[in-house]
């Protein structure tokens, strides 16, 4: 039982670590991209400010999609060889994270259109990371049967 929880925690932290790396890489690559786009093309209104999280979630979704299909890049940047998951499992995980980011973008877009500013600020500031953690734990639980044996890890 302890081995199950240890491997479950290791798998969850493995996914969380890669998501944090992707957020850092995305932050460096797209540093302020939504702000720059809106400054050059759109007047700063309440609606344009509400649309920034939609763009941010969309380009993180694109990063997850690229990592799902460009496996050599993912193995090089994110140190997947030493992880508990195989390459095919990582592809599925990145596709699930792509779907999560698109769902988050859709939720942000819906809230930007229909929610008041106070409700929008409360939801956009509090829910994405919490939803991500719940989603990572669910993904880790789903792939418990596909983990590499501990003896195969470097």
Buried (B, 14 or more C-beta within 10 A) or exposed (E): EEEEEEBBEBBBEBBBEBBEEBEEBBEEEBEEBBEEBBEEEEEEEEEBBBBBBBBBBBBBBBBBBEBBEEBEEBBEBBEBEEBBBBEEBBBBBBBBBBBBBBBBBEBBBEBBEEBEEEEBEEBBEEBBEEBBEEBBBEBBEBBEEEBEEEEEEE
